Amino acid sequence: MKRTIGFIFILQLICLEANSHSKDEYKVFALRYMYYGYSPAKEWAIGAGEKDSVRVCQMIWLLQGADGRNILVDTGQLDTSKTRKKYYIRPDSLLECINVHPSDITDIILTHPHYDHIGGINLFPKAKVWMQKDDFDYFVGEAWGENGFSKGFKKNDVRNLIEINLQGRLKLVKGDNIEIIPGIKVFIGSKHTFENQYLLVNSNSTTNKILIASDAIWVYYNLENSLPIPIYTFDSIAYAEAMKRMKTLVTDPNLIIPGHDDLVFSKFPKVAEGIVKIGN
Ligand SMILES: [Zn+2]
């Protein structure tokens, strides 16, 4: 009898351990909602070779937790009128391809409020929205003043975000290396916008940690050559330093995911058209 009780106790401990572990783990997907094609690398990286080119696109990311959480990292854009796009699918329609409906999205983590990352925010009416406080303050305030930098921002996105705040859905985060949701940490310091953030996610892949840089790295070319972006940056030295730091946060540099590189969609296994699962 004693033996049986002991055995059950050990079994319970094992189950507890397994549960607490898997709760903090996510399946991570990249979803391409717009495709541009080849572009000169010098438009994406300071000091790039004259003849070098990169293949660029727009993407969002989905983190699916074992506890039923569906977290979207950025929301894509709706207005494509002034783009040189070759292909576009609305982010909510893209998510439907893997059976995720707009009301399933529990959280949105905004890496920064450029129109191609925040524009689709109203497609997901139930989600809590997580954003850096200093980025929010600048976006709704100083950016529009005399010495402000509002390029890449749209007034309608400011209005939408204010409304989300009035509805009580906005969660402001302040600082670096903060676990905002179990298994998801955010980091700052790259100064793409006033205080953009990138994420480190516990994944259910054997390689474990996946870093979603979003626009803290535009394309792999930036990371591989340690070259910051030529425009849309508040501090290019900080941008380069942040890329260096990212390499210390993961065990496998292949699991650092840039914001606009189409290579992401040939590097990882495809689960549907324009959607890959990151990791293994
Ligand atoms: Zn951006």
Boltz pocket constraint, residues with backbone or C-beta under 6 A from the ligand:
constraints:
  - pocket:
      binder: B
      contacts: [[A, 112], [A, 114], [A, 117], [A, 192], [A, 215], [A, 232]]
      max_distance: 6.0
